[in-house]
Amino acid sequence: MTEVISTERLALRPWEDSDVDFVFDLYSRWVVQRFIGTQPAVMDSRTQAIERVQRFKDLDHPVHGIWAITRKEDSQPVGTLLLKPIPASGEEPLQPSNDVEIGWHLHPDHWGNGYASEAATAVLEHAFAAGLEHVVAVTNPANEASQSVCRRIGMEHQGQSEKYYNDKCELFLVKNPAATS
Ligand SMILES: CC(C)(COP(=O)(O)OP(=O)(O)OC[C@H]1O[C@@H](n2cnc3c(N)ncnc32)[C@H](O)[C@@H]1OP(=O)(O)O)[C@@H](O)C(=O)NCCC(=O)NCCS
């Protein structure tokens, strides 16, 4: 069960069927999709949005989750925050590695407010409270906005890596501050 995570301005909650229109609006935009995946493509049908919301809801795990980031002041969804096993490079279909990644997809109407960083900071706290030793993030080398989020939330750049997604990515990592080694 994806638990609700609360921050000063945001509530991260499970996805609901009523979020389909927002999900379609978010993922049908090239500015959102252009750096996501090895072959970026925009969502082009509402049916895909229905399937995406279902996939988000299907991740049922005590620690991992895919949250709807919503603004507390008006309950408006503003984006997606993910914490899930990252696929290792290898033969398709890619299999999850032992590492857990954090990721964010914000609607462009809500960029520039610090929402991605605020939501991600809270999810890292949740991950570390649950005992994860470290969390990684990968970005397209050209995705400077996402790399800035990584740095803002205390992740360290590890250089480029081809360990994940059968792709060359900028790799970021943050260790659990409570870990002894
Ligand atoms: C990556 C992405 C989430 C970054 O969004 P963002 O809004 O720039 O990120 P943050 O939440 O960290 O906000 C930081 C910005 O808000 C500003 N800001 C305003 N109020 C703020 C506050 N209270 N706290 C922190 N930052 C604040 C910062 O100055 C900064 O603006 P700047 O970039 O002009 O300097 C967004 O570009 C996105 O969703 N892109 C498409 C999807 C994508 O590529 N995802 C990543 C795949 S790896």
The ligand as an ORCA input file, in Angstrom:
! r2SCAN-3c Opt
* xyz 0 1
  C      13.201     17.710    -13.836
  C      12.072     18.566    -13.328
  C      11.249     17.781    -12.320
  C      12.673     19.787    -12.617
  O      11.614     20.616    -12.157
  P      11.956     21.938    -11.315
  O      10.686     22.579    -10.979
  O      12.978     22.740    -12.070
  O      12.686     21.335    -10.054
  P      12.620     21.752     -8.521
  O      11.409     21.256     -7.888
  O      13.908     21.316     -7.902
  O      12.527     23.330     -8.562
  C      13.712     24.088     -8.680
  C      13.365     25.425     -9.269
  O      12.339     26.031     -8.490
  C      12.822     27.278     -7.956
  N      12.158     27.431     -6.652
  C      11.159     28.314     -6.398
  N      10.730     28.154     -5.148
  C      11.462     27.182     -4.579
  C      11.476     26.580     -3.305
  N      10.636     26.948     -2.338
  N      12.374     25.586     -3.077
  C      13.240     25.189     -4.023
  N      13.268     25.731     -5.284
  C      12.381     26.712     -5.550
  C      14.333     27.134     -7.962
  O      14.966     28.382     -7.988
  C      14.532     26.379     -9.262
  O      14.342     27.222    -10.360
  P      15.493     27.421    -11.469
  O      15.718     26.067    -12.101
  O      14.910     28.418    -12.389
  O      16.683     27.864    -10.700
  C      11.166     19.062    -14.477
  O      11.931     19.793    -15.375
  C      10.486     17.907    -15.225
  O       9.535     17.331    -14.752
  N      10.974     17.593    -16.448
  C      10.338     16.613    -17.311
  C      10.451     15.208    -16.802
  C      11.878     14.784    -16.580
  O      12.746     15.056    -17.398
  N      12.100     14.105    -15.463
  C      13.393     13.604    -15.106
  C      13.722     12.351    -15.816
  S      15.342     11.809    -15.303
*
